[in-house]
Amino acid sequence: MCGIVGYVGNELATPILIDSLKKLEYRGYDSAGIAVLDGENIIVRKSKGALKVLQERIANETIKGSIGIGHTRWATHGEPSDLNAHPQTNVSGTIAVVHNGIIENHSQLKQWLQSQGTVFKSQTDTEVVAHLINFFYSQTGDIFSAVMDALAKLEGSYALGVLCKNFPDRIIAARNESPLVVGLGKGENFIASDVPALLSHTREVYFLEQKEIAVVYSDHVDLFSTEGERHIREPYHVEWDASSAEKEGYAHFMLKEIHEQPKAILDTMRPRLIKEGGAQGENPIDIKFEELEKQIDWKNVGRIVITACGTASYAGQVAKYAFEKFARLSIEVDIASEYRYRNPIMNANDIFIVISQSGETADTLAALRLVKKAGAKIIAITNCVGSSVSREADYVIYTWAGAEISVASTKAYTAQLVCLYMLALKAGAERKTISQSEYENALLEFESVPQKIEDILKNESVVQKLASQNFNKASVFYIGRRFDSASCLEAALKLKEVSYMHSEAFAAGELKHGPIALIDKDSLVVAIASDVELYDKIHSNIEQVKSRGAQTLVITQDDSGYFSDTADDIIAIPKISAAFAPLLTVIPAQLFAYYCAVLRGNDPDKPRNLAKSVTVE
């Protein structure tokens, strides 16, 4: 996802824009640029490549002006180049635009503008926006009405920042699908794609609503609907610690966030666990979700449908096993990008769970809106307060994981699992599909997870060594059964994302139905084996792949040496019920992916072709 920043105030805009763009580098990009109004002209500087290339270009240049916009671009229309980098301008350079999203009707608009005599310089869809605003501005002489008229013609997703030479006191911002935040300072105000860009300046923000427009001045901000009606609402105070957007001595954000998982899980878990004898009690005896119990009667739920994309969808796959085990409910897990294009069967007594770290995932939002029309209850699980998903669902459960900067999600995944497990356990208790003693024992074990993750992280060097022995494998295959089968999906995805190694996940019992044809001496097979009831089956699968020449690695809680005769290497995890094992087995898988990436010379925080939040299809 591209990064947008903007500043209007009394300080020089350029250093503020550059510093804010640095805070958004984690989102991935291939070019960067700024546009600053120096009082007479809009000065545009942009470069292909890393932000430091742009910094070097302007290092010996003094760009005056206290209002400007900036951008880091992830190419969609047109190759990465200086010309295609943002900001894009109109022909005369009096209007500059930064844009995140995709204008779906840009081809038609471009043809029409060309018929009016407009000359295009870039291959981007964003340049269409600049010229379209200019067309309406030439008719009215008012930049606000010109932007409004242009927005009415746009189809697709956008977060926009618009700067006009003839209105040197304001930036106009607008959003549809793609997120945009307005930061409120003292004598200065900001826009940004994400909160980390603002934290060093302010914690008071507006999360722009769908199709909302903001006119940002140095001393105030006006909010408008698409009909041009002005409205007032209270800003949101961001609680994040600014240090959460810094590496704090870790080599990469990904490694830092892997190590932050015990805290993220505790912060997500503790407010919802009711202790015997009150907050200071020792043992948890119940789970409490404020207001949720008033909205949902678990005894009369027809089925649960979980939809999400990527890592979040794999959390849903684990949840399928958990809901079936604890609550005996019928569960469907759908990839959101497919759900929205099917003709899905929806019932009013279904519970629909959407999962999105950012709360802005385009396909997940589209699925949510489809279900909302059918009248089913929607529970959102997200890490971002004020996000679209959190605002549009009937009920929201926040993963209190803090800012997740690395593109490859780690702590958000385990925090999502915590929320899903708690829902499954609560549903089981309400439906009496587990006894009270089983429920309380499960809560007690569940509460032990953060410390057990700490214990795994203390032995990080074991995983690092195994990565050094396997980072050049041609293919890596993850196999498992039951809960472990679901965990394998996320393990394989992490390795793909950051190391670029070919990796796949299979239910272990499916090996002989086709996948075993891929196994050879250049393969590594990682078996996740946390379920003692299925050790025999997994042991047999390991023997099968080993006989085909594969290197084998087992992640297991077995301490009896059961796999020592077939596994080349073993990663031990602490003892835990098989149902909760996915919260532990994923930790060495994350570390393995991280160290393979580093050993292969990759930056795990900025995996190629990927964005932190996918706000376009």
C-alpha positions in Angstrom: 0.0 0.0 0.0 1.3 3.5 -0.9 2.0 6.0 1.8 0.6 9.5 2.0 1.6 12.4 4.2 0.7 16.0 4.3 1.6 19.1 6.4 0.2 22.6 6.8 1.6 24.8 9.6 4.4 27.3 10.4 7.4 25.0 10.1 9.3 24.1 7.0 7.3 21.4 5.4 10.1 19.4 3.7 11.8 17.9 6.7 8.5 17.0 8.3 7.3 15.3 5.1 10.5 13.3 4.7 10.4 12.3 8.4 6.8 11.2 8.1 7.5 9.2 5.0 10.3 7.4 6.8 7.7 6.2 9.3 5.7 4.7 6.5 8.6 2.9 4.8 7.4 -0.4 6.3 4.4 -0.4 3.9 6.6 -1.1 0.9 7.3 1.2 -2.0 9.3 1.7 -5.2 9.5 5.5 -5.5 9.0 8.6 -3.3 8.2 12.2 -3.8 7.1 15.5 -2.3 5.3 18.7 -3.4 5.8 21.8 -1.4 4.2 25.2 -2.0 6.9 27.8 -1.5 4.6 30.8 -1.8 4.9 31.2 -5.5 5.1 27.8 -7.0 4.6 24.1 -6.2 8.0 22.5 -6.0 7.9 18.8 -7.0 10.7 16.5 -6.3 10.4 12.7 -6.8 12.7 9.8 -7.5 12.5 6.1 -8.2 13.9 3.9 -5.5 14.3 4.2 -1.7 13.4 7.4 0.2 17.2 8.0 0.7 17.5 8.6 -3.1 15.0 11.4 -2.8 16.8 12.8 0.3 20.1 12.8 -1.6 18.6 14.6 -4.5 17.3 17.5 -2.3 20.1 17.5 0.2 21.7 20.7 -1.2 18.5 22.4 -2.0 16.5 24.7 0.3 12.8 24.2 -0.4 10.9 26.9 1.5 7.3 26.6 2.3 5.2 25.4 5.2 2.6 23.4 3.3 3.1 20.3 1.3 2.3 16.7 0.5 4.4 13.6 0.2 4.1 10.0 -1.1 5.8 6.6 -1.3 4.5 4.7 -4.3 3.9 1.0 -4.8 3.5 0.7 -8.6 0.1 -0.4 -10.0 -0.3 1.6 -13.2 3.0 2.2 -15.0 6.5 0.9 -14.0 8.5 2.4 -11.1 10.1 5.5 -12.5 10.8 9.2 -11.7 8.0 10.1 -14.1 5.4 7.8 -12.6 6.3 8.6 -9.0 3.8 10.8 -7.0 2.9 13.6 -6.6 1.3 14.0 -10.0 0.3 17.4 -11.3 -1.9 19.2 -13.8 -0.2 20.5 -17.0 0.7 23.9 -15.5 1.9 22.4 -12.2 -0.5 24.5 -10.1 -2.3 21.5 -8.7 -0.5 18.5 -7.2 -2.1 15.2 -6.1 -1.0 12.1 -4.1 -3.1 9.0 -4.3 -3.4 5.6 -2.8 -5.8 3.1 -4.4 -6.9 2.3 -7.9 -9.1 4.5 -10.2 -11.0 1.8 -12.0 -12.4 4.1 -14.8 -9.1 5.9 -15.4 -8.9 4.8 -19.0 -12.3 6.3 -19.9 -11.5 9.5 -18.0 -8.1 9.7 -19.7 -9.6 9.4 -23.2 -12.2 12.0 -22.4 -9.6 14.4 -21.0 -7.3 13.9 -24.0 -10.3 14.8 -26.2 -10.4 18.1 -24.3 -6.7 18.7 -25.2 -5.1 17.5 -22.0 -1.5 16.1 -22.5 -0.5 13.3 -20.2 3.1 12.7 -19.1 2.9 9.5 -16.9 1.3 6.1 -17.1 -0.5 6.4 -13.8 -4.1 6.5 -13.0 -3.3 9.3 -10.5 -2.5 11.8 -13.2 -6.1 11.5 -14.4 -7.2 12.8 -11.0 -4.9 15.9 -11.2 -6.2 16.7 -14.7 -9.8 16.1 -13.8 -9.6 18.4 -10.8 -7.9 21.0 -13.1 -10.8 20.7 -15.6 -13.4 21.5 -13.0 -11.2 24.2 -11.4 -10.9 26.0 -14.7 -14.7 26.3 -14.7 -15.3 27.4 -11.1 -12.0 28.9 -9.8 -12.7 27.1 -6.5 -10.5 24.2 -5.5 -13.0 22.6 -3.0 -15.9 22.4 -5.5 -13.4 21.2 -8.2 -12.3 18.3 -6.0 -15.9 17.5 -5.2 -16.9 17.5 -8.8 -13.9 15.3 -9.7 -14.7 12.8 -6.9 -18.2 12.4 -8.3 -16.6 11.1 -11.6 -14.1 8.6 -10.0 -14.8 4.9 -9.7 -12.6 2.7 -7.5 -10.7 3.2 -4.4 -8.7 6.3 -3.3 -7.1 8.2 -0.5 -6.2 11.7 -1.9 -4.2 14.7 -0.8 -4.6 17.7 -3.0 -2.5 20.9 -3.0 -3.4 24.0 -5.1 -1.1 27.0 -5.7 -3.9 29.5 -5.6 -5.2 28.2 -2.2 -1.9 28.2 -0.2 -3.5 27.8 3.2 -5.1 24.4 2.8 -4.8 20.7 1.8 -7.9 18.8 0.7 -8.0 15.2 1.6 -10.6 12.6 0.7 -11.0 8.8 1.0 -13.0 5.9 -0.5 -12.0 2.4 0.6 -8.3 3.4 1.1 -7.6 4.7 4.7 -6.6 8.2 5.5 -6.0 9.9 8.9 -6.0 13.6 9.8 -3.7 14.6 12.6 -4.6 17.6 14.8 -1.7 19.6 16.2 -1.3 23.1 17.6 -0.9 25.7 14.8 -0.3 22.8 12.5 -2.3 19.9 11.1 -1.4 16.7 9.1 -2.7 14.0 6.9 -1.3 10.4 6.6 -2.1 6.9 5.5 -1.4 5.5 8.9 -1.0 6.6 12.5 2.8 6.0 12.9 3.5 8.9 10.5 1.8 11.2 13.0 2.9 10.0 16.4 5.9 12.3 16.8 3.6 15.3 16.2 0.2 14.5 17.7 -2.1 11.8 19.1 -5.4 13.5 18.3 -6.7 12.2 15.0 -9.7 11.9 12.7 -10.1 8.6 10.9 -11.8 9.7 7.7 -15.1 7.9 7.0 -16.0 6.4 3.7 -16.3 9.2 1.0 -15.6 11.9 3.6 -13.6 15.0 2.7 -11.4 17.0 4.9 -10.1 20.6 4.3 -7.0 20.9 6.4 -5.8 24.3 7.5 -3.0 25.1 10.0 -5.5 26.2 12.7 -8.5 24.0 12.1 -10.0 21.1 10.0 -13.4 21.1 8.3 -15.1 17.8 7.6 -17.6 17.3 4.8 -19.9 14.6 3.4 -20.0 13.8 -0.3 -23.0 16.1 -0.5 -20.8 19.0 0.8 -22.5 19.1 4.2 -20.2 20.1 7.0 -20.2 18.1 10.1 -18.5 18.0 13.5 -17.2 15.0 15.5 -14.8 14.4 18.4 -11.3 13.4 17.4 -9.9 10.1 18.6 -6.9 9.9 21.0 -4.3 7.4 20.0 -3.0 5.4 22.9 0.0 3.7 21.1 3.4 4.3 22.5 5.5 6.1 19.9 8.3 3.6 20.6 6.1 0.9 19.1 7.0 2.3 15.7 10.7 2.1 16.5 13.0 -1.0 16.3 14.4 -0.5 19.8 17.6 -2.3 19.1 16.2 -5.2 17.1 17.7 -5.6 13.6 14.2 -5.6 12.0 10.6 -4.9 13.0 9.7 -8.5 12.2 12.0 -9.8 14.8 10.9 -7.2 17.3 7.3 -8.1 16.8 7.9 -11.8 17.1 9.4 -11.0 20.5 6.5 -8.8 21.4 4.0 -11.6 21.2 3.8 -12.6 24.9 2.9 -9.0 25.7 0.5 -8.7 22.8 -1.3 -11.8 23.9 -1.4 -10.8 27.5 -2.8 -7.4 26.6 -5.5 -9.0 24.4 -6.3 -11.7 26.9 -6.3 -10.1 30.4 -9.1 -7.5 30.1 -11.5 -10.3 29.0 -10.6 -13.0 31.6 -12.7 -12.9 34.8 -10.7 -14.0 37.8 -12.1 -15.7 40.9 -12.1 -13.1 43.7 -11.8 -10.2 41.3 -9.0 -8.7 39.4 -6.4 -9.9 41.9 -7.6 -13.5 41.8 -5.3 -16.2 40.7 -7.4 -18.4 38.4 -9.5 -17.3 35.5 -13.1 -18.6 35.7 -14.9 -16.9 32.8 -14.5 -14.9 29.6 -16.3 -11.5 29.3 -16.9 -9.6 26.1 -18.6 -6.4 26.9 -22.0 -6.1 25.2 -21.5 -9.1 23.0 -23.6 -11.4 25.2 -26.5 -9.0 24.9 -26.4 -9.3 21.1 -25.6 -12.9 20.6 -27.3 -16.0 22.1 -24.8 -18.7 21.4 -27.5 -21.4 22.1 -29.5 -20.3 19.0 -26.6 -19.7 16.5 -27.1 -21.5 13.3 -23.6 -21.6 12.1 -20.5 -19.4 12.0 -18.9 -18.0 8.9 -15.4 -16.7 9.1 -14.0 -14.6 6.2 -10.6 -12.9 5.9 -7.5 -12.8 3.6 -4.0 -14.1 3.9 -2.7 -14.5 7.5 -6.1 -13.6 9.0 -7.8 -16.3 7.0 -5.3 -18.9 8.4 -6.2 -17.7 11.9 -9.8 -18.5 10.8 -8.7 -22.0 9.8 -7.4 -22.7 13.3 -10.6 -21.2 14.7 -12.7 -23.7 12.7 -11.1 -26.6 14.7 -11.5 -24.6 17.9 -15.2 -23.9 17.4 -16.0 -27.4 16.4 -14.1 -28.8 19.4 -15.4 -26.5 22.1 -18.7 -25.3 20.9 -19.8 -28.0 18.4 -20.9 -25.4 15.9 -20.9 -25.7 12.1 -18.1 -23.5 10.8 -17.3 -22.2 7.3 -14.0 -20.4 6.5 -14.0 -18.4 3.3 -11.4 -16.3 1.6 -13.0 -12.9 1.4 -11.8 -12.2 -2.1 -13.9 -15.3 -3.3 -16.8 -14.8 -0.9 -17.8 -11.5 -2.4 -18.0 -13.0 -5.9 -20.0 -16.1 -5.0 -23.7 -16.2 -4.4 -23.3 -17.2 -0.8 -26.1 -18.6 1.3 -26.6 -16.3 4.3 -29.1 -16.7 7.2 -30.3 -14.2 9.8 -29.2 -16.6 12.7 -25.7 -17.0 11.3 -22.7 -15.3 13.0 -20.3 -13.7 10.6 -16.7 -13.1 11.8 -14.5 -10.9 9.8 -10.8 -10.7 10.6 -8.5 -7.9 9.4 -5.3 -6.6 11.1 -5.7 -3.1 9.5 -9.5 -3.1 9.4 -9.2 -1.7 5.9 -8.7 -4.9 3.8 -10.8 -4.2 0.6 -12.1 -7.7 0.0 -12.9 -8.3 3.6 -14.8 -5.0 3.8 -16.8 -6.0 0.6 -17.7 -9.3 2.2 -18.8 -7.6 5.4 -21.1 -5.2 3.5 -22.6 -8.1 1.5 -23.5 -9.9 4.7 -24.8 -6.8 6.4 -27.4 -6.5 3.7 -28.6 -10.0 4.6 -29.1 -9.1 8.2 -26.6 -11.5 9.9 -24.7 -10.4 13.0 -21.2 -9.4 12.3 -18.2 -9.6 14.7 -15.1 -7.9 13.6 -11.6 -8.8 14.9 -9.1 -6.0 14.1 -6.0 -4.3 15.6 -7.0 -0.8 14.5 -9.4 1.4 16.4 -11.5 3.5 14.2 -10.9 1.4 11.1 -13.7 0.8 8.6 -14.2 -2.8 9.7 -14.5 -1.7 13.4 -17.1 1.0 12.5 -19.2 -1.1 10.2 -19.5 -4.4 12.2 -22.2 -5.0 14.8 -19.5 -5.8 17.4 -15.8 -5.3 17.4 -13.1 -7.3 19.3 -9.8 -5.5 19.3 -6.5 -7.3 19.3 -4.4 -5.1 21.6 -1.2 -5.9 19.8 0.0 -2.4 19.4 1.4 -1.1 16.1 2.5 -3.8 13.8 5.0 -2.3 11.4 6.5 -5.3 9.6 4.6 -6.3 6.4 4.7 -10.0 7.4 2.2 -10.3 10.3 3.3 -12.1 13.4 1.9 -10.7 16.6 -1.4 -9.7 15.0 -1.9 -13.3 14.0 -1.4 -14.8 17.5 -3.6 -12.0 19.0 -6.3 -12.8 16.4 -6.0 -16.5 17.5 -6.5 -15.4 21.2 -9.7 -13.6 20.3 -11.0 -16.5 18.3 -10.1 -19.1 21.0 -11.9 -17.0 23.6 -15.0 -16.7 21.4 -15.0 -20.5 20.9 -14.5 -21.2 24.6 -17.3 -18.8 25.6 -19.6 -20.3 23.0 -18.9 -23.8 24.3 -19.6 -22.7 27.9 -22.9 -21.0 26.9 -24.0 -24.0 24.8 -22.8 -26.4 27.6 -20.8 -28.5 25.0 -18.0 -28.4 27.5 -18.5 -28.8 31.3 -17.7 -26.0 33.7 -14.6 -27.8 35.0 -13.4 -28.3 31.4 -14.0 -24.7 30.7 -12.1 -23.4 33.7 -9.2 -25.8 33.2 -9.0 -24.7 29.6 -8.9 -21.0 30.7 -6.1 -21.8 33.2 -4.0 -23.5 30.5 -4.9 -20.7 28.0 -3.5 -18.1 30.4 -0.2 -20.0 30.5 0.5 -19.4 26.8 2.4 -16.1 27.0 5.0 -17.6 29.4 5.4 -20.6 27.2 6.1 -18.4 24.2 8.7 -16.6 26.3 10.3 -20.0 26.9 10.4 -20.8 23.1 12.0 -17.4 22.4 14.7 -18.1 24.9 15.9 -20.9 22.6 15.8 -18.8 19.5 19.4 -19.7 18.6 18.3 -23.3 17.9 15.9 -22.1 15.1 18.6 -19.7 13.8 21.0 -22.6 13.4 18.5 -24.7 11.6 17.8 -21.8 9.3 21.5 -21.6 8.5 21.4 -25.2 7.4 18.3 -25.0 5.3 17.9 -21.5 3.8 19.1 -22.7 0.4 16.6 -25.5 0.0 14.7 -25.6 -3.3 11.3 -26.2 -1.6 10.0 -26.4 1.9 6.8 -28.4 2.7 4.9 -28.1 5.9 2.7 -31.0 7.0 0.4 -31.6 9.9 -2.9 -33.1 11.1 -5.9 -31.5 12.7 -5.0 -28.2 14.4 -1.4 -28.6 13.2 -2.7 -28.8 9.6 -4.2 -25.4 10.0 -1.0 -24.0 11.6 1.0 -25.2 8.6 -0.8 -22.8 6.3 0.5 -19.8 8.2 4.0 -21.3 8.6 4.3 -21.8 4.8 3.0 -18.3 4.1 5.5 -16.6 6.4 8.4 -18.4 4.6 7.1 -17.4 1.2 6.5 -13.7 2.2 10.0 -12.9 3.5 12.5 -15.5 2.3 11.0 -16.0 -1.3 11.6 -19.7 -0.9 9.0 -22.0 -2.5 6.9 -23.3 0.4 3.6 -25.1 0.6 1.4 -26.6 3.3 -0.5 -29.9 3.1 -2.7 -31.9 5.4 -0.2 -34.7 6.1 -2.8 -37.4 5.0 -2.9 -35.8 1.6 0.8 -36.5 0.8 0.1 -39.7 -1.2 -2.7 -38.1 -3.1 -0.3 -36.0 -5.2 2.1 -33.7 -3.2 4.6 -36.5 -2.5 5.6 -36.3 -6.2 7.3 -33.0 -5.4 9.5 -34.4 -2.7 13.2 -35.0 -3.5 16.7 -34.5 -2.0 16.4 -30.7 -2.4 13.3 -30.6 -0.2 12.9 -29.8 3.5 9.7 -31.2 5.1 8.7 -29.6 8.3 6.2 -31.7 10.3 4.2 -29.9 13.0 3.3 -32.6 15.5 1.7 -31.3 18.7 -1.2 -33.9 19.0 0.0 -37.0 20.8 -3.1 -38.9 19.5 -1.7 -38.5 16.0 2.0 -39.0 16.5 1.9 -42.5 14.8 0.3 -41.0 11.7 2.8 -38.1 11.5 5.7 -40.5 12.2 4.6 -42.6 9.2 4.4 -39.4 7.0 7.9 -38.4 8.0 9.2 -41.9 7.0 7.5 -41.5 3.6 9.2 -38.2 2.8 12.5 -39.2 4.2 12.6 -42.3 2.0 12.3 -39.9 -1.0 15.5 -38.1 0.1 14.0 -35.1 1.9 15.5 -33.4 4.9 13.1 -33.5 7.8 12.4 -31.2 10.7 9.8 -31.7 13.4 8.2 -29.1 15.6 6.8 -31.0 18.6 6.0 -31.1 22.3 7.1 -34.7 22.5 10.0 -35.2 24.9 10.3 -39.0 24.7 12.4 -39.1 21.6 9.5 -40.5 19.5 10.6 -38.8 16.4 14.3 -39.0 16.9 14.7 -42.0 14.5 13.1 -40.3 11.5 13.6 -36.5 12.0 16.9 -35.0 11.1 16.2 -32.2 13.5 13.6 -31.4 16.2 12.4 -28.1 17.7 10.8 -28.7 21.1 7.9 -26.6 22.4 6.5 -26.6 25.9 3.7 -29.0 26.8 0.2 -27.8 26.0 -3.1 -29.2 24.9 -3.2 -29.9 21.2 -6.1 -27.4 20.9 -3.9 -24.5 22.0 -0.7 -25.7 20.3 -1.1 -23.4 17.3 -0.3 -20.4 19.6 3.1 -22.1 20.2 4.0 -24.0 17.1 3.8 -20.8 14.9 6.6 -19.1 16.9 9.5 -21.3 15.7 8.0 -21.2 12.2 8.0 -17.3 12.3 11.6 -17.3 13.5 12.6 -19.8 10.8 11.1 -17.6 8.1 12.8 -14.5 9.5 16.3 -16.1 9.7 16.0 -17.7 6.3 15.1 -14.2 4.9 18.1 -12.6 6.5 20.5 -15.3 5.4 19.3 -15.0 1.8 20.0 -11.2 2.0 16.4 -10.1 2.0 14.8 -7.3 4.1 12.1 -9.1 6.0 10.3 -5.8 6.8 9.9 -5.0 3.2 9.1 -8.1 1.2 9.0 -7.5 -2.5 5.6 -6.9 -4.2 3.7 -7.0 -0.8 1.9 -4.3 1.1 1.0 -4.1 4.8 -2.7 -3.5 4.1 -4.3 -4.6 0.8 -6.9 -1.9 0.2 -7.3 -2.7 -3.5 -8.2 -5.9 -5.3 
